Amino acid sequence: MSDIGRFAVSGPGRALMRALGLPVPSRLRRFAAGEPLVPGPVLVGGDGRLGASLDKVLAAMGVELRDPAATGTAGNAVLIFDATGVTDTDKLGQLYEFFHPQMRDLHPSGRIVVLGTRPAECTSTAESVAQRALEGFVRSIGKELTRGATTNLVYASGDADLESVLRFLLSAKSAYVCGQVLQVGPAPGGVRTDWTKPLEEKVALVTGAAQGIGAAIAATLARDGAHVVCLDLPAAGQALSDVANDADGTAYQLDITAPDAPYRLAEFLEARHGGVDVVVHNAGITRDRTLARMNRPEWDQVLDVNLASQERINRELLDGNLIPAGGRIVAVASVTGIAGNRGQTNYATAKAGVIGLVTAMAGELASRGITINAVAPGFIETAMTARMPMFLREAGRRMNTLAQGGLPIDVAEAVAFFASPGSTGVTGNVLRVCGQSLIGA
């Protein structure tokens, strides 16, 4: 939380913020080792097709389930509604009946998850209409929640494997994810996950790892058991070594825009590790200027680092069969690639291309047992955003439902979710980590 954010949650700060008509940010619950996955009771509603699998997953997670018939009880930490039984507009009233009595008593940093059927997979027009309506419901109640609570929608295909996505969305790891839609499909049988060290014996590559979000991703994947190859420019050598040492990983200095960079990287990964299980494309630069004032090198550099290098590295690793079945590719996009931003035509073009890359490759990679997803951060507290003019910086922090900027760890937790072996049924998604930003909502 920023200095102003810390002042805002103090007694005098709250009074001043309210007097000015500004939202007061809440302290968000973030992951800490040893704390329970869910810090209170879970209430489940709905009578859709996911009931049996949902019960099984929640039992495996060890959460405290509340009897829906119980009365006179305190609030809940989590509300889950299986809306796959909402097959026409009339049945949307079930949402009101379940959530209306519960909204005021949701715990601080509480979680709401609605489960639905992807509209394209519905069996009738009426069902497709009702399922699409869930997105408006979830995004709107997200803007009504207070005290750091969040809400998200999961479209589950067929016999979707729900455990990984629910472990993420119900936990403190999703602190800055709100108003988002995830699509989850079935996972091949026999996939077993150690949820305390899901990446044990896996090798993960993180580009742009020397600082900020990249450093947080490297540390988080290492926390989850991976050996992390931390890649960045030779000019960042000392910082890169520090990150790699802290993660008990390997530092690898490389300019990913060099013509021979994909070959050299593939050669290194094969020689040292026999391949790579998780590839995280985090490296990125900005060269901000309105298009009328932008020169061609500023355009080319941003497109090359942020997009073209990802395409070239993916192709080299895939053509060399260096990403095995069960592999994961995670790309860092941006809300700017969704909504655009003045003075960032080059950056927005590149980040929108990253989203296109994920969408285009998901089907191809599924046949090889590899998933590909993107994380799209909003305003994240980094050294780069700290250099922004104060008023622009504070606007960025406050233009979201949670009324604050996110932290690098918030992006890293989303990457770790996609990287987990348990997320086999999760592919082709673009997950915004933005506190439900008003931009591009």
C-alpha positions as CSV (number, residue, x, y, z in Angstrom):
1,M,0.0,0.0,0.0
2,S,1.3,3.5,-0.8
3,D,2.2,6.1,1.8
4,I,-1.1,7.9,1.0
5,G,-2.9,4.6,1.2
6,R,-1.5,3.9,4.7
7,F,-2.5,7.4,5.8
8,A,-6.0,6.8,4.3
9,V,-6.6,3.8,6.5
10,S,-5.6,5.7,9.7
11,G,-8.2,7.4,11.8
12,P,-7.5,10.9,10.6
13,G,-7.0,9.7,7.1
14,R,-10.4,8.0,7.0
15,A,-12.1,11.1,8.2
16,L,-10.3,13.3,5.6
17,M,-11.0,10.8,2.7
18,R,-14.7,10.6,3.6
19,A,-14.9,14.4,3.8
20,L,-13.3,14.6,0.3
21,G,-15.7,12.0,-1.0
22,L,-12.8,9.6,-1.9
23,P,-12.9,5.8,-1.4
24,V,-10.9,4.5,1.6
25,P,-8.8,1.5,0.7
26,S,-9.0,-1.6,2.8
27,R,-6.0,-3.7,3.9
28,L,-6.1,-6.8,1.7
29,R,-5.4,-10.3,3.0
30,R,-2.5,-11.8,1.2
31,F,-0.9,-15.2,1.4
32,A,1.2,-16.0,4.5
33,A,2.6,-19.5,5.1
34,G,0.8,-21.4,7.8
35,E,-2.5,-19.4,7.5
36,P,-5.7,-21.3,6.6
37,L,-6.7,-21.4,3.0
38,V,-10.1,-20.0,3.9
39,P,-10.3,-18.2,7.3
40,G,-14.0,-18.9,8.0
41,P,-17.1,-20.7,6.9
42,V,-18.1,-21.4,3.3
43,L,-21.8,-21.2,2.2
44,V,-22.7,-23.0,-1.0
45,G,-25.9,-22.4,-3.0
46,G,-27.4,-23.3,-6.3
47,D,-28.6,-26.6,-7.8
48,G,-26.6,-26.9,-11.0
49,R,-24.7,-29.8,-12.5
50,L,-21.5,-29.1,-10.6
51,G,-22.8,-30.0,-7.2
52,A,-21.1,-33.4,-6.7
53,S,-17.7,-32.3,-8.0
54,L,-17.9,-29.1,-6.0
55,D,-18.6,-31.0,-2.8
56,K,-15.7,-33.3,-3.5
57,V,-13.3,-30.4,-4.2
58,L,-14.3,-28.4,-1.1
59,A,-13.9,-31.6,1.0
60,A,-10.4,-32.0,-0.3
61,M,-9.6,-28.4,0.5
62,G,-10.7,-29.0,4.1
63,V,-12.9,-25.8,4.3
64,E,-15.7,-25.4,6.9
65,L,-19.0,-25.8,5.1
66,R,-22.0,-24.0,6.6
67,D,-25.5,-25.6,6.5
68,P,-27.6,-23.5,4.2
69,A,-30.6,-24.2,6.5
70,A,-28.9,-22.8,9.6
71,T,-30.2,-19.6,11.0
72,G,-28.9,-17.0,13.4
73,T,-25.3,-17.6,12.4
74,A,-22.5,-15.0,11.8
75,G,-21.3,-14.1,8.3
76,N,-19.3,-16.2,5.9
77,A,-15.8,-16.0,4.6
78,V,-16.9,-17.4,1.2
79,L,-20.1,-17.5,-0.9
80,I,-20.2,-20.0,-3.8
81,F,-23.1,-20.3,-6.1
82,D,-23.5,-23.0,-8.7
83,A,-25.4,-21.2,-11.4
84,T,-25.1,-23.9,-14.0
85,G,-28.7,-24.7,-13.3
86,V,-29.8,-21.2,-14.4
87,T,-31.1,-22.2,-17.8
88,D,-33.4,-19.2,-18.5
89,T,-34.0,-15.6,-17.5
90,D,-36.6,-16.4,-14.9
91,K,-34.0,-18.5,-13.0
92,L,-31.7,-15.5,-12.6
93,G,-33.8,-14.7,-9.6
94,Q,-32.0,-17.5,-7.8
95,L,-29.0,-15.2,-7.6
96,Y,-31.0,-12.6,-5.7
97,E,-32.5,-15.2,-3.4
98,F,-29.1,-16.6,-2.4
99,F,-26.9,-13.5,-2.3
100,H,-29.3,-10.8,-1.0
101,P,-29.4,-12.1,2.7
102,Q,-25.7,-12.6,2.8
103,M,-24.1,-9.5,1.3
104,R,-23.9,-7.4,4.4
105,D,-22.3,-10.0,6.6
106,L,-19.5,-11.2,4.3
107,H,-16.1,-11.3,6.1
108,P,-13.4,-8.7,5.4
109,S,-11.4,-9.9,2.4
110,G,-14.2,-12.3,1.8
111,R,-14.7,-14.2,-1.5
112,I,-17.6,-14.7,-3.8
113,V,-17.4,-17.2,-6.7
114,V,-20.1,-17.9,-9.2
115,L,-19.9,-21.0,-11.3
116,G,-21.5,-21.1,-14.7
117,T,-21.6,-22.7,-18.2
118,R,-19.8,-21.0,-21.0
119,P,-22.5,-19.4,-23.2
120,A,-21.1,-21.0,-26.4
121,E,-21.5,-24.4,-24.8
122,C,-25.2,-23.9,-23.7
123,T,-27.8,-26.1,-25.3
124,S,-30.4,-23.4,-25.9
125,T,-30.6,-19.7,-26.6
126,A,-32.4,-19.1,-23.4
127,E,-29.6,-20.8,-21.4
128,S,-26.9,-18.9,-23.3
129,V,-28.6,-15.6,-22.5
130,A,-29.0,-16.4,-18.8
131,Q,-25.4,-17.6,-18.5
132,R,-24.0,-14.5,-20.2
133,A,-26.0,-12.4,-17.7
134,L,-23.8,-13.8,-15.0
135,E,-21.0,-11.6,-16.1
136,G,-22.9,-8.4,-15.4
137,F,-24.0,-9.7,-12.1
138,V,-20.5,-10.6,-10.9
139,R,-18.9,-7.4,-12.1
140,S,-21.6,-5.3,-10.5
141,I,-21.6,-6.9,-7.1
142,G,-17.8,-6.6,-7.2
143,K,-18.3,-2.8,-7.2
144,E,-20.6,-3.0,-4.2
145,L,-18.3,-5.1,-2.0
146,T,-16.3,-3.4,0.8
147,R,-13.5,-4.3,3.2
148,G,-11.3,-5.9,0.5
149,A,-13.8,-8.6,-0.5
150,T,-13.8,-9.8,-4.1
151,T,-16.0,-11.7,-6.6
152,N,-15.2,-13.7,-9.7
153,L,-17.0,-15.9,-12.3
154,V,-15.8,-19.4,-13.4
155,Y,-17.3,-20.8,-16.6
156,A,-16.8,-24.6,-16.2
157,S,-16.9,-26.8,-19.3
158,G,-18.1,-30.4,-18.9
159,D,-16.5,-32.2,-16.0
160,A,-14.2,-29.3,-15.3
161,D,-11.4,-29.7,-12.8
162,L,-12.3,-27.0,-10.2
163,E,-9.7,-27.6,-7.5
164,S,-6.9,-25.4,-8.7
165,V,-9.1,-22.4,-9.7
166,L,-11.0,-22.6,-6.4
167,R,-7.9,-22.9,-4.3
168,F,-6.7,-19.7,-6.0
169,L,-9.9,-17.7,-6.0
170,L,-10.9,-18.5,-2.5
171,S,-7.5,-17.9,-1.0
172,A,-5.5,-14.8,-0.1
173,K,-3.4,-15.4,-3.3
174,S,-6.2,-13.7,-5.3
175,A,-6.2,-10.5,-3.2
176,Y,-6.1,-8.2,-6.2
177,V,-8.3,-10.2,-8.6
178,C,-11.9,-9.0,-8.8
179,G,-14.7,-9.0,-11.3
180,Q,-12.9,-11.4,-13.6
181,V,-14.0,-14.4,-15.7
182,L,-12.0,-17.6,-15.9
183,Q,-12.8,-20.6,-18.2
184,V,-11.9,-24.0,-16.9
185,G,-12.1,-27.4,-18.7
186,P,-11.5,-31.0,-17.8
187,A,-8.1,-32.2,-16.9
188,P,-6.5,-35.5,-17.9
189,G,-6.9,-38.2,-15.2
190,G,-4.1,-39.1,-12.9
191,V,-2.8,-35.5,-12.4
192,R,-1.8,-35.3,-8.7
193,T,-0.7,-32.0,-7.1
194,D,1.2,-31.4,-3.9
195,W,-0.5,-28.1,-3.1
196,T,2.3,-27.0,-0.7
197,K,5.1,-27.4,-3.3
198,P,3.2,-27.8,-6.6
199,L,6.3,-27.0,-8.8
200,E,8.7,-29.4,-7.0
201,E,11.3,-30.8,-9.5
202,K,10.0,-28.4,-12.2
203,V,12.2,-25.9,-14.1
204,A,10.8,-22.5,-14.7
205,L,12.1,-19.7,-16.9
206,V,11.3,-16.1,-16.0
207,T,12.3,-13.3,-18.4
208,G,12.8,-9.8,-17.1
209,A,13.5,-11.2,-13.7
210,A,16.0,-8.7,-12.3
211,Q,13.5,-6.4,-10.6
212,G,9.8,-5.6,-9.9
213,I,7.2,-8.0,-11.1
214,G,9.8,-10.4,-12.6
215,A,11.7,-10.7,-9.3
216,A,8.4,-11.4,-7.5
217,I,7.5,-14.1,-10.0
218,A,10.9,-15.8,-9.6
219,A,10.6,-15.7,-5.8
220,T,7.0,-17.1,-5.9
221,L,7.8,-19.9,-8.3
222,A,10.8,-20.8,-6.1
223,R,8.5,-20.8,-3.1
224,D,6.3,-23.3,-4.9
225,G,9.3,-25.6,-5.5
226,A,10.6,-24.7,-8.9
227,H,14.2,-24.3,-10.0
228,V,14.0,-20.8,-11.6
229,V,16.2,-19.7,-14.5
230,C,16.2,-15.9,-14.0
231,L,16.8,-14.1,-17.3
232,D,17.6,-10.5,-18.0
233,L,19.9,-8.1,-19.8
234,P,23.7,-8.2,-19.1
235,A,23.4,-4.6,-17.8
236,A,21.2,-5.9,-15.0
237,G,23.8,-8.5,-14.0
238,Q,24.2,-7.8,-10.3
239,A,20.5,-7.3,-9.6
240,L,19.8,-10.5,-11.6
241,S,22.3,-12.5,-9.6
242,D,20.7,-11.3,-6.4
243,V,17.3,-12.4,-7.4
244,A,18.6,-15.8,-8.6
245,N,20.5,-16.3,-5.4
246,D,17.5,-15.5,-3.3
247,A,15.5,-18.0,-5.2
248,D,18.2,-20.6,-5.2
249,G,18.0,-20.5,-9.0
250,T,20.2,-19.7,-12.0
251,A,21.0,-16.3,-13.5
252,Y,21.2,-16.2,-17.2
253,Q,22.2,-12.9,-19.0
254,L,20.7,-12.5,-22.4
255,D,19.3,-9.8,-24.7
256,I,16.1,-11.6,-25.9
257,T,15.9,-9.3,-29.0
258,A,19.3,-10.5,-30.3
259,P,18.9,-12.5,-33.6
260,D,20.4,-15.6,-32.0
261,A,18.7,-15.3,-28.6
262,P,16.1,-18.0,-29.1
263,Y,18.7,-20.5,-30.2
264,R,21.1,-19.6,-27.4
265,L,18.4,-19.8,-24.8
266,A,17.1,-23.2,-26.1
267,E,20.7,-24.5,-26.1
268,F,21.2,-23.4,-22.5
269,L,18.0,-24.9,-21.2
270,E,18.6,-28.2,-23.0
271,A,22.2,-28.5,-21.8
272,R,21.6,-27.5,-18.2
273,H,18.1,-28.8,-17.6
274,G,17.0,-31.0,-20.5
275,G,14.2,-28.5,-21.3
276,V,11.9,-26.3,-19.3
277,D,8.5,-26.9,-17.7
278,V,7.2,-23.4,-17.2
279,V,8.0,-20.4,-19.4
280,V,7.0,-16.9,-18.1
281,H,7.3,-14.1,-20.6
282,N,7.6,-11.1,-18.3
283,A,10.3,-9.0,-20.0
284,G,8.9,-5.7,-21.2
285,I,9.8,-2.0,-21.8
286,T,7.9,1.2,-22.4
287,R,8.8,4.1,-24.7
288,D,5.9,6.4,-24.1
289,R,5.0,9.1,-26.6
290,T,2.0,10.1,-28.6
291,L,2.0,8.5,-32.0
292,A,2.6,11.9,-33.7
293,R,5.8,12.4,-31.7
294,M,7.0,8.8,-31.6
295,N,10.0,7.8,-33.8
296,R,10.3,4.5,-35.5
297,P,12.9,3.0,-33.2
298,E,10.6,3.7,-30.2
299,W,7.9,1.8,-32.0
300,D,10.1,-1.1,-33.0
301,Q,11.8,-1.6,-29.7
302,V,8.6,-2.0,-27.7
303,L,7.1,-4.4,-30.3
304,D,10.3,-6.4,-30.4
305,V,10.8,-6.8,-26.6
306,N,7.1,-7.1,-25.6
307,L,5.7,-9.3,-28.4
308,A,8.0,-10.5,-31.1
309,S,10.5,-12.0,-28.8
310,Q,7.8,-14.1,-27.1
311,E,6.8,-15.5,-30.5
312,R,10.4,-16.3,-31.4
313,I,11.2,-18.0,-28.1
314,N,8.0,-20.0,-28.0
315,R,8.6,-21.3,-31.5
316,E,12.3,-22.3,-30.8
317,L,11.4,-24.1,-27.6
318,L,8.4,-25.8,-29.1
319,D,10.1,-26.8,-32.4
320,G,12.9,-28.3,-30.3
321,N,10.4,-30.2,-28.1
322,L,11.9,-28.5,-25.0
323,I,8.6,-27.9,-23.3
324,P,7.1,-31.3,-22.4
325,A,3.5,-32.4,-22.0
326,G,2.2,-30.8,-18.9
327,G,4.2,-27.7,-19.7
328,R,3.0,-24.1,-19.0
329,I,3.5,-20.9,-20.9
330,V,2.4,-17.7,-19.1
331,A,2.6,-14.3,-20.8
332,V,2.4,-11.0,-19.0
333,A,0.1,-8.7,-20.9
334,S,-1.5,-5.5,-19.5
335,V,-4.9,-3.8,-19.1
336,T,-3.4,-1.3,-21.6
337,G,-3.6,-4.0,-24.2
338,I,-7.4,-4.3,-23.5
339,A,-8.4,-0.7,-23.1
340,G,-5.6,1.3,-24.8
341,N,-3.8,4.3,-23.2
342,R,-2.9,7.7,-24.5
343,G,0.8,7.9,-25.4
344,Q,1.2,4.1,-25.4
345,T,0.1,3.0,-28.9
346,N,3.3,0.9,-29.2
347,Y,2.9,-0.7,-25.8
348,A,-0.9,-1.3,-26.2
349,T,-0.3,-2.8,-29.6
350,A,2.3,-5.2,-28.2
351,K,0.2,-6.2,-25.2
352,A,-2.9,-6.7,-27.3
353,G,-0.8,-8.9,-29.5
354,V,0.3,-10.9,-26.5
355,I,-3.4,-11.6,-25.7
356,G,-3.9,-12.6,-29.3
357,L,-0.9,-15.0,-29.1
358,V,-2.5,-16.7,-26.1
359,T,-5.8,-17.1,-27.8
360,A,-4.3,-18.3,-31.1
361,M,-1.9,-20.8,-29.6
362,A,-4.2,-22.4,-26.9
363,G,-5.8,-24.9,-29.3
364,E,-2.5,-25.8,-30.9
365,L,-0.8,-26.4,-27.6
366,A,-3.7,-28.3,-26.1
367,S,-3.0,-31.2,-28.5
368,R,0.5,-31.3,-27.0
369,G,-0.7,-31.2,-23.4
370,I,0.7,-27.7,-22.8
371,T,-1.4,-24.7,-21.5
372,I,-0.9,-21.1,-22.3
373,N,-2.5,-18.2,-20.4
374,A,-1.9,-14.5,-19.9
375,V,-1.9,-12.2,-16.8
376,A,-2.9,-8.6,-17.5
377,P,-1.8,-6.4,-14.6
378,G,-3.4,-3.0,-13.9
379,F,-1.7,-0.4,-11.7
380,I,1.0,-2.2,-9.8
381,E,3.3,-0.6,-7.2
382,T,6.7,-0.8,-8.8
383,A,9.8,1.4,-9.3
384,M,8.4,2.5,-12.7
385,T,5.0,3.6,-11.3
386,A,6.7,5.3,-8.4
387,R,8.3,7.7,-10.9
388,M,4.9,8.8,-12.3
389,P,3.6,12.3,-11.4
390,M,1.8,12.2,-8.1
391,F,-1.7,12.9,-9.3
392,L,-1.5,10.4,-12.2
393,R,-0.1,7.8,-9.7
394,E,-2.9,8.4,-7.2
395,A,-5.5,8.2,-10.0
396,G,-4.1,4.9,-11.1
397,R,-4.3,3.6,-7.6
398,R,-7.9,4.7,-7.0
399,M,-9.5,3.9,-10.4
400,N,-10.5,0.4,-9.3
401,T,-12.9,-1.3,-7.0
402,L,-10.3,-1.9,-4.3
403,A,-9.2,1.7,-4.3
404,Q,-5.5,1.0,-4.3
405,G,-2.6,-0.2,-6.4
406,G,-1.7,-3.9,-6.5
407,L,1.7,-5.3,-5.5
408,P,4.1,-7.4,-7.6
409,I,3.2,-10.4,-5.5
410,D,-0.4,-10.2,-6.8
411,V,0.8,-10.7,-10.4
412,A,3.2,-13.4,-9.3
413,E,0.4,-15.4,-7.5
414,A,-1.7,-15.3,-10.7
415,V,1.3,-16.6,-12.7
416,A,1.9,-19.3,-10.1
417,F,-1.7,-20.4,-10.4
418,F,-1.4,-20.8,-14.1
419,A,1.9,-22.6,-13.7
420,S,0.6,-25.2,-11.3
421,P,0.3,-28.8,-12.5
422,G,-3.2,-28.6,-11.0
423,S,-4.2,-26.1,-13.7
424,T,-4.2,-28.5,-16.5
425,G,-7.8,-27.6,-17.4
426,V,-7.0,-23.9,-17.5
427,T,-5.9,-22.6,-20.9
428,G,-6.5,-19.7,-23.2
429,N,-7.4,-17.3,-20.4
430,V,-6.5,-13.7,-19.9
431,L,-6.7,-12.9,-16.2
432,R,-6.7,-9.2,-15.2
433,V,-4.9,-8.5,-11.9
434,C,-6.2,-5.0,-11.5
435,G,-8.5,-4.7,-8.5
436,Q,-11.4,-4.5,-11.0
437,S,-10.0,-1.5,-12.8
438,L,-12.5,1.0,-14.2
439,I,-10.4,1.1,-17.3
440,G,-11.5,-1.4,-19.9
441,A,-14.1,-2.8,-17.6
